[in-house]
Amino acid sequence: MKIKTQEYDELTVVELQGEMTSDFTEMLRNTLENVVSKRKPGMILDMSQVAFVDSKGLELLLWARDYSNENSCAFKVAGLSENCEKILEITGLFKEFDKYAELSQAVRSMA
């Protein structure tokens, strides 16, 4: 998995590429903790290039949502692939996240 962050005035976009599996959750968790520590009011997880999420990845998504909220940082997910949407639906987690089809929609929602 590749992780890239882009800083904007009021938010940080974390772009993910690859599969969100247990092999990369520690690295992603560290990145997200670093983003939240910057005390910006919002973070968007761009998952438009993520093809698969395993159980550890789902656990990390829930943690990221909760950790962000506890630290007054809005957490949004953008660009879920059809496969990732199905995984969230099957696991009953689809309604647990503030989701947007496109990154631009998520960015506008933070304005």
C-alpha positions as semicolon CSV with decimal commas, in nm:
position;residue;x (nm);y (nm);z (nm)
1;M;0,000;0,000;0,000
2;K;0,114;0,351;-0,082
3;I;0,013;0,642;0,139
4;K;0,036;1,005;0,036
5;T;-0,081;1,305;0,237
6;Q;-0,171;1,648;0,103
7;E;-0,209;1,938;0,341
8;Y;-0,464;2,211;0,275
9;D;-0,565;2,508;0,490
10;E;-0,837;2,338;0,691
11;L;-0,792;1,972;0,608
12;T;-0,560;1,690;0,515
13;V;-0,626;1,443;0,236
14;V;-0,475;1,098;0,287
15;E;-0,457;0,916;-0,045
16;L;-0,432;0,538;-0,035
17;Q;-0,330;0,308;-0,317
18;G;-0,336;-0,071;-0,305
19;E;-0,502;-0,307;-0,061
20;M;-0,582;-0,213;0,298
21;T;-0,466;-0,530;0,470
22;S;-0,313;-0,624;0,803
23;D;0,034;-0,587;0,649
24;F;-0,011;-0,210;0,626
25;T;-0,244;-0,115;0,911
26;E;0,039;-0,016;1,146
27;M;0,190;0,218;0,887
28;L;-0,149;0,369;0,808
29;R;-0,237;0,406;1,176
30;N;0,087;0,598;1,236
31;T;0,012;0,825;0,940
32;L;-0,341;0,897;1,062
33;E;-0,222;0,968;1,417
34;N;0,028;1,215;1,272
35;V;-0,243;1,384;1,065
36;V;-0,478;1,421;1,363
37;S;-0,194;1,556;1,580
38;K;-0,170;1,859;1,346
39;R;-0,507;1,973;1,486
40;K;-0,669;2,056;1,153
41;P;-1,047;2,048;1,164
42;G;-1,080;1,775;0,902
43;M;-0,930;1,472;0,733
44;I;-1,043;1,294;0,418
45;L;-0,937;0,939;0,341
46;D;-0,924;0,907;-0,039
47;M;-0,984;0,538;-0,110
48;S;-1,044;0,569;-0,484
49;Q;-0,742;0,347;-0,554
50;V;-0,809;0,087;-0,285
51;A;-0,939;-0,241;-0,426
52;F;-0,975;-0,445;-0,107
53;V;-1,011;-0,401;0,269
54;D;-0,961;-0,694;0,509
55;S;-1,087;-0,723;0,867
56;K;-0,786;-0,537;1,010
57;G;-0,840;-0,262;0,756
58;L;-1,204;-0,231;0,862
59;E;-1,098;-0,222;1,225
60;L;-0,854;0,057;1,140
61;L;-1,126;0,256;0,961
62;L;-1,346;0,239;1,269
63;W;-1,053;0,338;1,491
64;A;-0,967;0,631;1,260
65;R;-1,327;0,756;1,270
66;D;-1,339;0,736;1,651
67;Y;-0,988;0,876;1,705
68;S;-1,059;1,169;1,474
69;N;-1,388;1,247;1,645
70;E;-1,228;1,229;1,991
71;N;-0,974;1,487;1,873
72;S;-1,226;1,723;1,710
73;C;-1,121;1,631;1,357
74;A;-1,396;1,554;1,106
75;F;-1,333;1,221;0,929
76;K;-1,468;1,156;0,580
77;V;-1,414;0,876;0,331
78;A;-1,411;0,943;-0,044
79;G;-1,403;0,735;-0,359
80;L;-1,490;0,389;-0,231
81;S;-1,465;0,128;-0,504
82;E;-1,763;-0,097;-0,571
83;N;-1,576;-0,382;-0,403
84;C;-1,500;-0,180;-0,089
85;E;-1,861;-0,060;-0,072
86;K;-1,978;-0,423;-0,086
87;I;-1,738;-0,517;0,194
88;L;-1,880;-0,237;0,410
89;E;-2,235;-0,344;0,330
90;I;-2,174;-0,712;0,405
91;T;-2,010;-0,629;0,738
92;G;-2,286;-0,386;0,835
93;L;-2,045;-0,091;0,842
94;F;-2,172;0,099;0,539
95;K;-2,362;0,356;0,747
96;E;-2,079;0,402;0,996
97;F;-1,884;0,649;0,782
98;D;-1,941;0,988;0,627
99;K;-1,885;0,880;0,264
100;Y;-1,862;1,066;-0,065
101;A;-1,840;0,926;-0,417
102;E;-1,573;1,177;-0,520
103;L;-1,291;1,349;-0,335
104;S;-1,411;1,687;-0,460
105;Q;-1,751;1,629;-0,295
106;A;-1,584;1,547;0,036
107;V;-1,368;1,859;0,012
108;R;-1,671;2,078;-0,060
109;S;-1,853;1,928;0,239
110;M;-1,579;2,061;0,466
111;A;-1,611;2,421;0,343
